[in-house]
Amino acid sequence: MAITIINTPSDFVPVNNNVIWTGSSTNDAEPQFKYLVDIYINAVQVYRYKIKAEPTTGNDLLVVDVSKILRNYVSQNLYIETFTQGIIDGNESFTEYEIQIGEEYEVAGVLFQDPNLANATSYVFNGALSYTDFVDFNPSTYLDSKFLTDAPRVQNTILAGGGALHLMLDVGTTLTNLTIKTYQSGVLFQTYQVVTALVATNYYIFASGVDSINDIAPANYVGAPLLPPITSSITSYTVEATLSTGTTEIFTYNIVDTCNEPIRVHWLNRLGGYDYFDFELSSKDRYEVQRQQMKQVPEVVTVPGVVRYSKRDRQNLDYWVKEKRITKLTSNWITGAQSEWLKDMLSSQDIYLEINGALNAVNIQQSSYDVKYEDRDELFNLEIDFSYAIDSDRQQF
């Protein structure tokens, strides 16, 4: 008896795409033959597949896509306004799993099972790539080096607002610290190193928005640096992580003034991290109301039999009313690179407006998006309708 694993998915594949394993058995000609595929997470069996062999030339292969089961064990991690650690784990955004492959077949009319004849360990993360991006996806491009975002690596930001960067580490790589450098007119002002007492993991989330950085508790810094790190005298800052294998890429944020009060939008991107972008030009609210009516007799007859009339009587009664709030946001002028990046927001299923430091769940109303380019479209901005994820009920009658 022998099971051979033929196709092993790469470590750290996006769980919302295919995660296909293939294998073969020397017993595939036995009566009532099936492969047994067991999935273990944290040493606990979470599912068993029984799969008939896939007929192919010269062999009957196992072909199994385990992504649908693994999706139940991966969600997302959002760095919220109350966090003060500067670094949190992203253990909800990925999982390690073990696949064990065995077989069953009849021996003298009795069903015989022989599990775990071959096994392997791998990882999935909460990515959902387009097919063309998935075909070209190479985990090593991101592991230990690139943050999980397609955002421009140099971008403008305001002197407020939360936000974070997500990073996956390869097996064996450990985190040393988060490094934040502040600048005054291009001259290095201060260097801050943030450390963590977290148990080592393969997924970390680092504060990168101004408020998220300024809210980091002093105990999480190396030494006793000047706090808060980012004040009105700072014109830019950078964020990077130091690992046992070296340093990651650097994100640079240039602090800009704005005449209006921007609203920041956060969304779950296709790589499983959360991006954010400031809509600076305008914010307008409108309300859509749904109502159901009934007719009733307006006259009131009292107990003595007197008919009473009143200007407050209603014949048409709104007995059920629901109100939906929609906020239209308009961005400042954006570049072609930003336009390409922001298309990811339009299809996200997890979106928030940051208002007064709190994250409000919303959905996007638009169902289409046109990517713009400077060489064809000249100046352009972005206008999006966001509906709040929970409608408001009025009094019921």
N, C-alpha and C positions, 0 to 999 in steps of 0.2 A: 504494500500500500504506500502510495506517495502522492502528495499534493505539491505542485509547483506553482508559486506565484509568478506570473509572467509580467503583467503590467502593474507597476507601483506608482500611484500618483506622487507628484512632488510634495515635499513637506510644505505646509502652509499654502494650501490651495483655497480659493474662495468657495465657501460652502453653498452659495446660491448658484453656482455653476456645477457641471458634472464632476463627480469624484468617483471615477470608474476604476475598479480592480478587475483583473482577469487572472485566471489560473487554469490548471489542468490536473487531471487525476489519471493514475494508471488503472483505476477500477471503473472507468466511465462506461464500460460495456456490461456491467453487472445489472441484473433486473431491478427495476424501480429505483435506479440510481438518481440521487440528488446531492448537490453540494450543500453543506451546512456552513453558513457564514454568520458568525457571532460578532457583535460589536460591543466592546467594553469601553466605558469611560470611568476613570478613577477606580479601576479594578472591579467595576460592577457591570454585569451584563445588562445592556439596555435593549437589545433587540437580537432576534435570530431570523435570518432569511433561510428558506428552503427553496433552492433554485434548480430547475432542470438544466441539464447541460445544453449549451447552445451548439447546434450541429454546424460543424465546419469541415472543410476538406482535411481528412486525415486525423481529426481529433474532435472531441466534444468539449468545448471550453466553458469555463465559468465566466460570465460577464455580469457584474453587479455594480450598480451606481448607489453608493451609500449616502449621497448628499441629503436625500429627503429625510432620513432618520437623524442625521447629524444636525440638521437645521433646528431641530427641537432642543438642542443643547447649546446653541449659540444665540446670543442676543446682541446688545450694544451697551457701551459705556459712555455716558455724557458727563463731562466735567462741569459741575453746577456751581452757582454763585456762593454756596456756603462752604465749599472746600477751602482748606487752608494749608494743605500738605504740599502743594506745588507739583507733586508726583503721586499719581495713583496707579493701581494695577488695572489692567483691562481684561481681567479674567472672564468677563461675560462675553467678550468680543471674539474669543477663540477657544478652542478646546483641543486637548490631546486625546487621541483615541487609539485603541488597539483593535485590529481585525484578526480574527482567528478563523481559519478555513478548515473544514473537515468534510465528511461525506456520510451518506447513508445509502443502504441498498439491502435487498433481500438475500438472506442466506438460508436455503432450505425452507423457504416460505416464511421466515421470521425476519422482521425488520431489524437490521444491525446498524448502529450509529457509531461513528468514530470521529469525534470532534477534535479540533485544534491540532491538525497535522502540519499546519504551517501558519505562521503569524507574523505580523509586522506592526509597527507603531508609526503614526503620522499625525498631522495637525491640519485643522481647518480654521479659517477666520471668516468674519462676517462681511465678506466681499460679495459683490453682485456685478460682475463685469459684463459688458456687451460681448457678443460672441467674437467679434473681431479682436477686441482687446484680450479676451480670454485665450484665444489661439496664440497670441504673442506673449502672454504673461509669463514672466520668469521671477519666482519668489526672491532669488538672490539679488535682483535689482533693488528690492526694498529692505531685505533683512540687514540689520545693523547699519543702514546707511540713509535711506530715504524715508521721510515721514509719509504717512498714508494719506496723501492729498495730492491733487493736481493743481493746487493754488499756486499763483506766482510766488517764487521764492523771495522776491523783493516786492513789498506792497505797502500802501499807505494805511494808516490807522488813526483813530482819534484817541484823545487822552482819557479814555474810559472804555468800559466794556469787557466782558469775559471772553474766553476762548482757550483752546488747547490744541496740541499736536499729538498725534498717535504714532507709535513706533513698535514694530515687531523685531524681536531679537532671535537670532538663529540659536539652535541647540548648543549649549556650552558658553554662549556669550552672556556676560553679566553687565549690569549697569553700575557706573561709578557715580555720576552726578549729572544734574542739569546745569548748564552754564548760561547765564544771562549777562550780556555786556551792554552797558548804557553809554550813549555818546552825546556830546554837546557840540553841535556844528561840525560833526565829522571827527571829533577828537574823543578818544576813549576816556570815559569819566570814571566808571566803576565796573568791576567784575564780580559777579555773584555766583556762588556755587550752592546748589540745593541738593541735599542728600535725602535718602529715605531709609526707613527701617523695614520696608516691605520685604516679605519673603520673595526670593528671586522668582521671576516669571518671564515668560516670553513676550509679554505685551505690556507696554507702559504708556501712560498719558501724562503729558507735561503742560503746565500752565504756560500760555503764550499771550493771552489778551492782557491789556494793561491792568484792569481790575483784578484778574486772576493772579497776576504776578504780585501786585501790591497787597493782596490779601494773604500771601504766604506767611505763616507764623514764623517769628524770629528763630525759634528753636530748630527750624528745618534748614537754616543756612549754616555754612561753614564759617566760623569766626563770628564777628560782630560787625557786619557791614552797615553802611549808611542806609537807613530805611525811612520811607518807602523807596523802592528802587527807581520808580518812574514818576517824576514830578514835572511841573511846567517848564523847568529848565532843560529837560532832556528832549533832544530833537529826533533821536532814533535809538533803537535797541535791537539786539540779536538774540536768538535762542538756538541752542544746539545741545546735544547730549554727548557725554563722554562715556565710552564703553570699554570693556576689557580688550576689545579689538581695535580701538581708535575712537575717532569722533564721527558724528553724523554730519549730514549737510547742515548748512546754516540758513535760518530764516531771518530776514531783515525786515523790520517794521519802521517806516518813516512816519513820525507823528505830524499830523496836519491839523490846521484850524479849519473850522467850518462855521458858516453863518447860521445854519439851521441846527436842529437837534436830531442827529441821525438815529435811525433805528437799525439795530444789528440783527441779521437773520442767521440762525444756525441750522445746519441740516446734515443728516447722515449721508455721507458720500458713498460712491460705489466701492471704495476700498475699505469701508467699515469704520473710517474715522469721521469726525465732525468738522466740517468747514464752517466759516463765518464770513459775512460780508456786510458792509455798512451801506444802507440806502440813505443818501445825504440830502437829496433835493427837497422832497415833499412827502408828507404822510396825510392821507385823507381817509376818513371813516365813512362808511355808509352802512345802512341796516336793511336787510331784507326780512319781511315779516310774512309768516304763513299763519292763516287763521281759518278756523272752521266755525260756521254759524248755524244757529237754529232759530226757528220762529216760535214765539210763545204768545199767549193771550196777554195783552198789556193790562186789561182791567183787573182790578183786585176787588173781590167780594169779601167783606168782613163778616164776622160771625153773626151779627144781628141781621145780615142780609143787605147791608148798604153797599152800593157799588162806589168804589173810590177811584178817582182819576188823578193823575199827577204828571207833571212835566218830566219827572224822572222815570216814568214808565218806559220799558223797552219791549218792542215787538221782535226786533232783530238783535239777537244776543251772540256776541263772540264768546263762545264757551271754551275755546282752545286757541291759544296764541303762542307762537314760537318765534323768537327773534334771532337772526343770524347776523353777527357783526363781521364786516369785511373791511380790511385796511388796504388801501392802494398805496404802494410805496414806489417812489421814483428815485433811481440812482443818479449819481453824478455822471459825467461823461466817462465812458469806460473804453479800454483798449480791446483789440481783437483777441488777445490772449485771455483777457478777463471774460469776454463774451463766450469763448470756447469753454472755459472752465465753468462758468455759471450755468451752462445748460444742464449740468449734473443736478443742480438744485431743483429744476422743474420736474424731475421724475422721482425725487426723493419722497419716501413715505413717512419720514420723521423730521418735522420742521418746527422751528421755534422762533418767535419774535422776542428779543430781549428788551424789556421795558422796565426801567427803574431797577435794573439789576436782576429782575426775575424773568424766567423763561416761560413764555406762553405758547402752548401747543396750537399750531395752525395747519391748514392745508392750502395748497395752491389751487386757484380757480382755473388758470389757463391750462389748456390741453395741447398747446403747440409752442414752439420756440424757434426763432430764426437767429442763427449765429451770424454775427456781423464781423466785417473785416475793414481795417482802415483804408486799404488801397481801393476798396469798392464802395464803401458806405460813408466815408468821411467821419463826421462826429455822430455819435449815437449814445443813447443811454438805455436803461432797462426800466420797464414799468410792469409791476406784478401785483395781482390781487391776492391777498391772503385772507382766508376765512378762518375764524376761530374754531377750534376743533370741538367745542361744546357750545351748543345753542342755549339760549336763555329762555326759560319758560315764564310766562306771565301767570297771574292768578287764574285758577280754574273755577268755572261756574257751572 
